[in-house]
Amino acid sequence: DDDNNKSQRQDLYQAVNNDDDDDETQITQSKGCSIDDLLNGYVIDEATLSALDECLLHISSEWSTDILEKNATDVERLLNDKCNSAANTLKTGIVDKTIVIYNALLRLARKIQAVTLILGSQKMVYVPRNMEELASLSSRVRGLSHYVSVPIEPRASSKAGAEDDAKNEAMPVNPGDQDGLESFLFADRAVYKTTALCMQREQQFSLSKKSGLSSLNLKRTSQTAASPLSPDSVEADASFDDIELKTVLKKSDLKRAHPADIVCEGCRNAIDFGKDYETIITYKATAQKDLLYFHDDFCVTLRRLKESIRRFVMDAGLPESRRAETTIGYMRNLFLNFNTLISTDYCVPRPNPLSGHALKGDALRLAHMSFIRSNANKLILRQQALDNRQAKNFEDEYSWKFKELPQSLQYANMSIYGACLAKFVIHCLLSKQLEPLWLTLAFVVSGMTATDSLQIVEEHRTDLAKVKEMEHLDLVLTSMIEAADYTIAMSLYLSDYMTTNAEKDLSRSADFEKVASKYIQIASELVASVESDHLLSLLLETPTDIAHLSVFEIAIKYGISDFMDNSRIQMLMTHMWSEFGFLDPSKNFRTQDIALFELLGILARQPAKFYYCPVGRYWVESVMYMVYVCVVSIVVYETNYDFASPLSAAEWCMWIFNV
């Protein structure tokens, strides 16, 4: 019987263990997250995100034109064929149904395709740097003089120069001729290292190095306009047939083989041919004799965004009937309003988020896709929020304040281009205080992180404080508050920002103080909108993305007493002062300070909690200080100044307290 009972117990124990194993298996299989939580950053799973980016890469590359006609079944078939391992990783790492995952991938891929098409549709136009260059171009580009009224001075006093000027003036102008304007468009995109001009420069450098000559100091003016250098331009003592088609140079020689004064047309920083050789991109505008260089695709996109801002600002200053819908019409307006254009030549930081990473091949493409995917998801969420947004009044229609901005700017990834565009717009504001520029700046900083946007406004505090109409600066700062993750903290910080401006600019201190008070009122209204006291205390005590300071720390650090005087804040402070577990949801918040006898009861029953609560620690420190003062007073009263005499009990206590 004992043996039978023992075997039954063993069988029962084994059955229980098997049930536990099944439960663990079910739990393991159910581990994961939804695809929305993964995309929104609520869950961090690098392996699943990398697999998602790989799937998006294949979808975007395979379906570049007909993606709107595809469905979840097509996505499943493509992923099983092209990247089966990545698809399996998605299925195991995401708890949603397969069709939900594939629909989310298809939605992201469509948004990525839309962003690519919209950014690519923005043409880049070469605009002369000054009036002299414009006059020179208008004398030789057919059709340009019809749109530009620039007095053209004779080029030379010689007879030949006078004859050429006479021919140019006598050239018939056709108002419908578009060939002249099209010559200002950026065209003929190429990777610089594959161009004949690059090969020619490297071959010339190799020949000069082999022959013992000094390295060539090529200047930008040595570039050819219509075509790359021909083989006939090589040194006469060497045969072109003896030179390899592509000369391979060391990285240290690339700087010496190529011009040293080339500037990127996007960020306007100098191009280092040693570091950026693999990614340099060139364009050609036939109206201009030199090649146009870019560091990489990021700088090309930056140049397109600058162009869209320039077009938006120019159109905003024109009557609606004169605003052009076509590229040629836009170029016509460019030259007609040449004197009032904003320049794109301001130098801004280079917008390459991967410049410090040594990534190549698939790893580089996946890193790029992670930025593209993040931006596409933000655009989808923003569109959903705008679709669900309701007007304050039933009869009114909700209107997004940034809807007039160019679509290419709305679709731009501000985590990459935000700082560059913000600095560019602020530079433009120094010369032209235009409302469209302030609106553009408000949109740009609202798409940046709190740390980056605050860094911009702090760095350019003096420039922004020169605002002519205070509501323009208020528009920028209010947009930052609306877009912040911690709106109360951002409101208080910007309130101190405006208060500091008021202290520096006494002539307009009242205007700055008025806006600062407005932001404190916004913070107070946000505090009042939180009904639960416990949730509010969590919100105010949580470190924010502003230097990891909590709301209370920001208010105390910058001395924002108007916010701390709020009755709701006073109640929270009273409860936090008197309670050890002030976040315990079972306890209601105090409205009055703790009574003395209640405090003594806590000291008698729970001395640890008494010490660790703020009021208890305050009383302990106060009482110990009073005891120390009494001991020192007794020692002084004894007047025992003889060093040979033994220490008294009071002196022993005093020195122990000192230690």
C-alpha positions in Angstrom: 0.0 0.0 0.0 2.8 2.4 0.9 4.4 1.6 -2.5 1.2 2.2 -4.3 0.6 5.5 -2.5 4.2 6.5 -3.2 3.8 5.7 -7.0 0.5 7.6 -7.1 2.1 10.6 -5.5 4.9 10.5 -8.0 2.4 10.2 -10.9 0.5 13.2 -9.5 3.7 15.2 -9.0 4.8 14.4 -12.5 1.4 15.4 -13.9 1.6 18.7 -12.0 5.1 19.3 -13.4 3.8 18.6 -16.9 1.0 21.1 -16.4 3.5 23.7 -15.2 5.7 23.0 -18.2 2.7 23.5 -20.5 1.9 26.8 -18.8 5.5 28.0 -19.2 5.4 27.0 -22.8 2.2 29.0 -23.3 3.7 31.9 -21.5 6.8 31.7 -23.6 4.8 31.6 -26.8 2.7 34.5 -25.7 5.7 36.7 -25.1 5.9 39.6 -27.5 4.1 42.8 -28.2 1.7 44.3 -30.7 3.1 45.9 -33.8 1.7 49.3 -32.7 3.5 49.2 -29.4 6.7 48.2 -31.2 6.4 51.1 -33.8 5.4 53.7 -31.2 8.4 52.8 -28.9 6.4 51.5 -26.0 8.4 48.2 -26.3 12.1 48.0 -27.3 13.0 44.9 -29.3 16.0 45.5 -31.6 15.8 42.2 -33.3 12.2 42.5 -34.3 12.7 46.1 -35.4 15.6 45.1 -37.5 13.5 42.3 -39.1 10.7 44.9 -39.7 13.1 47.2 -41.4 14.5 44.5 -43.6 11.0 43.6 -44.7 10.2 47.2 -45.5 13.4 47.4 -47.6 12.3 44.5 -49.8 8.8 45.8 -50.1 9.9 49.3 -51.1 12.5 48.0 -53.6 10.2 45.5 -55.3 7.1 47.6 -55.5 8.2 51.1 -56.4 5.2 51.9 -58.7 2.3 49.5 -58.1 2.3 49.3 -54.3 -1.2 50.7 -54.1 -2.5 47.6 -55.9 -1.0 45.2 -53.4 -2.6 43.6 -50.4 -1.6 41.5 -47.4 -1.5 38.3 -49.4 1.0 39.8 -51.8 3.1 41.0 -48.9 3.2 37.5 -47.4 4.2 36.0 -50.7 6.9 38.5 -51.3 8.4 38.2 -47.8 8.4 34.4 -47.9 10.3 34.6 -51.1 12.8 37.3 -50.4 13.3 37.4 -46.6 11.7 34.4 -45.0 13.9 34.6 -41.8 12.9 38.2 -41.2 9.2 37.4 -41.7 9.5 34.5 -39.2 11.1 36.9 -36.7 8.2 39.2 -37.0 5.7 36.4 -36.5 7.4 35.2 -33.3 8.1 38.6 -31.9 4.7 40.2 -32.5 1.5 38.8 -30.9 -0.8 40.3 -33.6 -2.3 38.2 -36.3 -0.3 37.7 -39.4 -2.8 39.8 -41.6 -2.5 42.7 -39.1 1.3 42.6 -39.3 1.3 42.6 -43.1 -1.3 45.3 -43.3 0.8 47.5 -41.0 3.9 46.8 -43.2 1.9 47.7 -46.3 0.7 50.9 -44.7 4.2 51.9 -43.8 5.6 51.1 -47.2 2.9 53.2 -48.9 3.7 56.1 -46.7 7.4 55.7 -47.3 6.7 55.7 -51.1 4.5 58.8 -50.7 7.3 60.6 -48.8 9.8 59.7 -51.5 7.7 60.9 -54.3 6.8 64.2 -52.6 10.4 65.0 -51.7 11.6 64.0 -55.1 9.0 66.1 -56.9 10.6 69.3 -55.4 12.9 70.6 -58.1 16.2 72.3 -57.2 16.9 75.6 -59.0 20.2 77.4 -59.4 19.8 81.0 -58.5 22.6 83.5 -59.1 24.5 84.7 -56.0 24.2 88.4 -56.8 23.0 90.9 -59.3 26.3 90.8 -61.3 26.0 87.1 -61.9 22.3 87.5 -62.8 23.2 90.2 -65.3 25.9 87.9 -66.8 23.5 85.0 -67.1 20.7 87.1 -68.6 23.0 88.2 -71.4 23.7 84.7 -72.6 20.8 82.5 -71.5 18.0 82.7 -74.0 14.7 83.9 -72.6 16.0 85.0 -69.2 16.1 88.7 -70.1 12.3 88.6 -70.6 11.9 88.0 -66.8 14.8 89.9 -65.5 15.1 93.7 -65.8 18.8 94.1 -65.0 20.9 96.8 -66.6 23.7 94.9 -68.5 26.9 96.8 -68.7 29.2 96.3 -71.7 31.7 93.5 -71.0 34.7 95.1 -72.7 35.7 98.2 -74.6 37.0 96.1 -77.4 35.3 95.9 -80.8 34.7 92.2 -80.4 33.0 92.6 -77.0 30.8 95.4 -78.3 29.7 93.2 -81.2 28.9 90.3 -78.8 26.8 92.6 -76.6 25.0 93.9 -79.7 24.2 90.4 -80.8 22.8 89.5 -77.3 20.6 92.6 -77.2 19.4 91.9 -80.8 18.5 88.3 -79.9 14.7 87.8 -80.2 13.0 86.9 -77.0 10.0 84.5 -77.0 7.9 84.8 -73.9 6.8 81.2 -74.2 10.4 79.9 -74.5 11.2 77.7 -71.6 14.6 76.4 -72.7 16.4 79.3 -70.9 14.6 78.7 -67.6 15.0 74.9 -67.7 18.8 75.4 -67.9 18.7 76.5 -64.2 17.3 73.2 -63.0 19.6 70.7 -61.2 19.9 67.8 -63.5 22.2 64.9 -64.6 22.6 63.4 -61.1 25.7 61.2 -60.7 27.8 59.6 -58.1 31.0 61.7 -58.2 33.5 58.8 -58.0 32.0 57.2 -61.2 32.2 60.4 -63.3 34.8 61.0 -66.0 35.8 64.2 -64.3 36.8 62.4 -61.1 38.7 59.8 -63.1 40.5 62.5 -65.0 41.6 64.3 -61.9 42.9 61.2 -60.3 44.8 60.2 -63.5 46.3 63.6 -63.7 47.4 63.4 -60.0 48.9 59.9 -60.6 50.8 61.1 -63.6 52.2 64.1 -61.8 53.1 61.9 -58.8 55.0 59.4 -61.0 56.8 62.1 -62.9 58.0 63.7 -59.6 55.9 66.9 -60.0 54.2 68.6 -57.1 50.6 67.7 -56.5 48.1 69.5 -58.5 46.3 72.4 -56.8 43.1 72.1 -58.7 40.6 74.9 -58.1 37.0 74.9 -58.7 37.4 77.2 -61.6 39.2 74.5 -63.5 36.1 72.4 -64.0 34.6 72.1 -67.4 31.1 73.2 -68.1 29.6 71.1 -70.8 31.5 67.9 -70.6 34.2 66.2 -68.5 37.8 66.6 -69.3 39.0 64.8 -72.4 41.9 62.5 -72.7 43.7 65.2 -74.8 44.2 67.3 -71.6 46.6 64.8 -70.1 50.3 65.6 -69.9 51.9 65.4 -73.4 54.7 63.1 -72.2 52.3 60.3 -71.3 49.9 58.3 -73.4 46.3 58.0 -72.4 46.3 54.4 -73.4 48.8 53.6 -70.7 46.6 54.9 -67.9 44.1 52.7 -66.2 40.5 53.5 -66.7 40.1 54.1 -62.9 43.1 55.1 -60.9 43.0 53.7 -57.3 44.4 56.3 -54.9 45.1 56.0 -51.2 42.8 57.9 -48.9 45.6 60.3 -48.0 46.0 61.2 -51.7 42.3 61.9 -52.5 42.4 65.3 -50.9 45.4 66.3 -53.0 43.9 64.9 -56.2 40.6 66.8 -56.0 39.8 70.5 -55.4 40.0 71.8 -51.9 37.5 74.6 -52.1 34.4 72.7 -53.0 31.3 73.5 -50.9 28.2 71.4 -50.5 25.1 72.9 -52.1 22.9 71.5 -49.4 24.6 72.3 -46.0 27.2 74.8 -47.4 30.0 73.1 -45.6 33.3 72.2 -47.3 33.5 68.7 -48.8 36.3 66.5 -47.6 37.1 64.2 -50.5 39.1 62.0 -48.2 36.2 61.2 -45.9 33.2 61.7 -48.1 34.6 60.2 -51.4 32.2 57.3 -51.5 29.0 59.3 -51.1 29.6 62.5 -53.0 26.8 63.3 -55.5 27.0 65.8 -58.3 24.3 67.7 -60.3 24.6 69.9 -63.4 22.7 73.1 -64.2 23.5 74.0 -67.8 23.2 77.7 -67.1 26.1 77.4 -64.7 29.5 76.2 -65.8 30.6 74.4 -62.6 29.4 71.1 -61.2 27.2 71.2 -58.1 28.4 69.0 -55.3 26.6 67.4 -52.3 28.0 65.4 -49.5 25.3 62.6 -49.8 21.6 62.1 -50.3 20.9 63.7 -46.9 22.3 67.0 -48.2 20.4 66.6 -51.4 17.1 66.3 -49.5 18.1 69.3 -47.3 18.6 71.4 -50.5 15.1 70.3 -51.7 13.6 71.4 -48.3 15.4 74.7 -48.5 13.9 75.2 -52.0 10.4 74.4 -50.8 10.7 76.9 -48.0 11.9 79.6 -50.4 9.0 78.8 -52.7 6.5 78.9 -49.8 7.8 82.3 -48.6 7.8 83.8 -52.1 4.3 82.6 -52.9 3.0 83.9 -49.6 4.0 87.4 -50.7 2.4 87.2 -54.1 -1.3 87.6 -55.0 -3.0 84.2 -55.3 -3.5 84.8 -59.1 0.3 85.0 -59.6 1.2 81.9 -57.6 2.6 79.3 -60.0 1.6 75.6 -60.0 4.3 74.4 -62.4 8.1 74.4 -62.0 8.6 76.8 -65.0 6.1 79.2 -63.5 7.9 79.0 -60.2 11.2 79.8 -61.9 9.6 82.7 -63.7 8.5 84.1 -60.3 11.9 83.5 -58.9 13.6 85.8 -61.4 10.8 88.4 -61.4 11.2 88.7 -57.6 15.0 88.2 -57.5 15.6 91.1 -55.1 13.2 89.8 -52.4 14.2 86.1 -52.4 15.6 84.4 -49.4 19.0 82.9 -49.9 19.8 79.2 -49.5 23.5 79.8 -49.0 23.5 79.9 -45.2 25.8 77.3 -43.7 24.0 74.8 -41.4 25.1 71.6 -39.7 25.5 68.6 -42.0 22.3 66.4 -41.7 23.8 63.0 -41.6 22.8 61.0 -38.5 25.1 58.1 -39.4 28.3 60.2 -40.0 30.0 58.8 -36.9 29.2 55.1 -37.6 31.3 52.9 -39.9 28.4 51.1 -41.5 28.4 49.6 -45.0 26.2 47.6 -47.3 23.1 46.0 -45.8 23.8 47.4 -42.3 23.9 51.0 -43.7 20.6 50.5 -45.6 18.9 49.1 -42.5 20.1 52.0 -40.5 18.7 54.4 -43.1 15.4 52.5 -43.2 15.1 52.8 -39.4 14.9 56.6 -39.7 12.6 56.4 -42.7 10.3 53.9 -40.9 10.2 56.1 -37.8 9.3 59.2 -39.8 6.6 57.3 -41.8 5.0 56.0 -38.6 4.9 59.6 -37.1 3.2 60.9 -40.2 0.6 58.1 -40.0 -0.1 58.9 -36.4 -0.3 62.6 -37.1 -2.7 62.1 -39.9 -4.9 59.9 -37.7 -4.9 62.6 -35.0 -5.8 65.3 -37.4 -8.6 63.2 -38.9 -10.1 62.6 -35.4 -9.6 66.2 -34.2 -12.8 68.2 -33.7 -13.4 71.9 -33.6 -14.1 73.6 -30.3 -17.6 74.7 -31.6 -19.9 72.3 -33.3 -20.5 74.7 -36.2 -16.8 75.3 -36.8 -14.4 73.2 -38.8 -11.1 72.3 -37.3 -8.2 73.9 -39.2 -4.6 72.8 -38.7 -2.4 75.9 -38.4 0.4 74.3 -40.5 -1.8 73.1 -43.4 -0.5 75.8 -45.7 3.1 74.6 -45.5 4.6 72.7 -48.4 3.8 69.0 -48.3 7.5 68.2 -48.8 8.2 70.1 -45.6 5.4 68.4 -43.7 6.7 65.0 -44.7 10.4 65.8 -43.8 12.1 63.9 -41.0 12.7 66.5 -38.4 14.9 64.2 -36.3 17.4 64.5 -39.2 16.7 67.8 -40.8 15.1 69.7 -37.9 18.2 71.4 -36.5 19.5 72.3 -40.0 16.2 73.8 -41.1 15.7 75.7 -37.8 19.1 77.4 -38.1 18.4 78.1 -41.8 15.1 79.8 -41.1 16.5 81.8 -38.2 19.3 83.1 -40.5 16.6 84.1 -42.9 14.7 85.9 -40.2 17.7 88.1 -39.4 17.2 89.7 -42.8 13.5 89.3 -43.4 10.9 89.2 -40.6 8.2 87.4 -42.5 5.2 85.6 -41.1 5.7 82.5 -43.3 9.2 82.1 -41.9 7.9 82.2 -38.3 5.2 79.7 -39.2 7.9 77.4 -40.8 10.1 77.7 -37.7 7.2 76.9 -35.5 6.5 73.7 -37.5 10.2 72.7 -37.5 10.8 73.0 -33.8 7.5 71.2 -33.0 8.8 68.2 -34.9 12.0 68.1 -32.9 12.7 66.5 -29.5 12.5 68.8 -26.5 16.2 68.7 -26.0 17.0 69.7 -29.6 14.4 72.4 -29.8 15.4 74.0 -26.5 19.0 73.9 -27.6 18.0 75.8 -30.8 16.0 78.6 -29.0 18.7 78.9 -26.3 21.5 79.2 -28.9 19.6 81.8 -30.9 18.0 83.6 -27.9 19.4 87.0 -29.0 18.3 86.5 -32.6 14.7 85.4 -31.7 14.4 88.2 -29.1 14.6 90.7 -32.0 11.1 89.7 -33.1 9.1 92.6 -34.3 5.7 91.2 -33.3 5.6 89.2 -30.1 2.8 86.9 -31.4 5.3 85.4 -33.9 7.7 84.3 -31.2 4.7 83.2 -29.1 3.6 81.0 -32.1 7.0 79.2 -32.1 7.1 78.6 -28.3 3.5 77.6 -28.1 4.1 75.0 -30.8 6.9 73.6 -28.7 4.6 73.3 -25.7 1.9 71.6 -27.8 4.4 69.0 -29.2 6.2 68.3 -25.9 5.9 65.0 -24.1 6.0 66.9 -20.8 3.8 69.9 -21.5 3.8 71.3 -18.0 7.6 71.2 -17.7 8.0 72.8 -21.1 5.5 75.6 -20.2 7.5 76.4 -17.1 10.8 76.3 -18.8 9.7 78.6 -21.6 8.1 80.9 -19.0 11.5 81.4 -17.5 12.9 81.8 -21.0 10.7 84.7 -21.6 11.3 86.2 -18.2 15.1 86.1 -18.9 14.4 87.9 -22.2 12.4 90.6 -20.3 15.4 91.1 -17.9 17.7 91.6 -20.9 15.4 93.8 -23.0 14.0 96.4 -20.7 12.3 98.3 -23.5 9.9 95.4 -24.2 10.0 93.7 -20.8 6.2 94.1 -20.4 5.6 92.2 -23.6 7.9 89.4 -22.6 6.4 89.2 -19.1 3.0 89.0 -20.5 3.9 85.9 -22.6 5.7 84.4 -19.6 2.6 84.8 -17.4 0.6 83.1 -20.2 2.8 80.0 -20.1 2.4 79.8 -16.3 -1.3 80.0 -16.8 -1.1 77.1 -19.3 0.8 75.0 -16.8 -1.7 75.7 -14.1 -4.6 74.8 -16.4 -2.9 71.5 -17.3 -2.5 70.8 -13.6 -6.2 71.5 -13.0 -7.1 69.1 -15.9 -5.7 66.1 -14.0 -8.5 64.9 -11.7 -6.6 62.3 -9.7 -4.2 63.7 -7.0 -2.1 60.6 -7.0 -1.6 60.7 -10.8 -0.8 64.4 -10.6 1.8 63.9 -8.0 3.4 61.2 -10.2 3.3 63.6 -13.1 5.0 66.4 -11.2 7.6 64.2 -9.6 8.7 62.2 -12.7 12.0 63.3 -14.3 11.3 64.9 -17.7 13.3 65.2 -20.9 14.4 68.7 -19.9 17.8 67.9 -18.2 16.1 65.1 -16.4 14.4 67.6 -14.0 10.9 67.1 -12.6 8.3 69.8 -12.8 8.8 70.7 -9.1 12.6 70.9 -9.7 12.1 73.2 -12.7 9.8 75.5 -10.7 12.1 75.6 -7.8 15.3 76.0 -9.8 13.9 79.0 -11.8 12.0 80.5 -9.0 8.5 80.3 -10.6 6.6 81.2 -7.5 3.3 81.9 -9.3 3.1 78.3 -10.2 4.0 77.0 -6.7 1.3 79.3 -5.2 -1.4 77.3 -7.0 -3.9 75.9 -4.5 -3.6 72.4 -6.0 0.2 72.5 -5.8 0.0 73.7 -2.2 -2.2 70.7 -1.3 0.2 68.3 -3.0 3.2 69.8 -1.2 1.3 69.6 2.2 0.6 65.9 1.7 4.2 65.2 0.5 5.5 67.1 3.5 3.5 65.1 6.0 3.3 61.5 4.6 6.0 58.9 4.1 4.0 57.0 1.4 2.5 60.0 -0.2 1.7 58.0 -3.4 -0.3 55.4 -1.6 -3.7 55.4 -3.4 -5.6 54.2 -0.3 -4.8 57.5 1.5 -6.6 60.7 0.6 -4.5 63.8 0.2 -4.2 66.1 3.2 -5.6 69.6 3.1 -4.0 70.7 6.3 -0.6 70.3 8.0 -0.1 67.4 10.3 -0.9 68.0 14.0 1.8 67.8 16.6 0.2 64.9 18.6 -0.3 62.9 15.4 3.3 63.5 14.6 4.5 62.3 18.0 2.3 59.2 17.6 4.0 58.3 14.4 7.4 58.9 16.1 6.4 56.4 18.9 4.8 53.8 16.7 6.9 54.0 13.5 10.2 55.9 14.1 11.7 54.9 10.7 8.7 56.3 8.7 8.9 59.4 11.0 12.5 60.0 10.1 12.1 59.4 6.3 9.1 61.6 5.8 10.1 65.3 5.2 8.4 66.7 8.3 10.0 64.1 10.5 13.5 64.6 9.1 13.0 68.4 9.6 12.1 67.9 13.2 15.0 65.5 13.9 17.5 68.0 12.3 16.0 70.9 14.2 16.0 69.2 17.6 19.6 67.9 17.0 20.7 71.4 16.1 19.1 72.8 19.3 20.8 70.2 21.4 24.2 71.0 19.8 23.7 74.7 20.5 22.9 73.9 24.1 26.0 71.7 24.5 28.2 74.4 23.0 26.7 77.0 25.3 27.4 74.8 28.4 31.0 74.3 27.3 31.4 78.0 26.8 29.8 78.7 30.2 32.2 76.4 32.0 35.1 78.6 30.8 37.5 75.7 31.0 40.4 76.9 28.9 43.2 74.9 30.6 44.6 72.5 28.0 46.1 70.3 30.8 42.7 69.7 32.5 40.6 66.7 31.5 37.7 67.0 29.2 34.3 67.4 30.8 31.2 65.4 29.8 29.9 68.5 27.9 33.1 68.8 26.0 33.1 65.1 25.0 29.5 65.5 23.7 30.5 68.7 21.8 33.5 67.0 20.0 31.4 63.9 19.2 28.7 66.1 17.7 31.4 67.9 15.6 32.7 64.6 14.2 
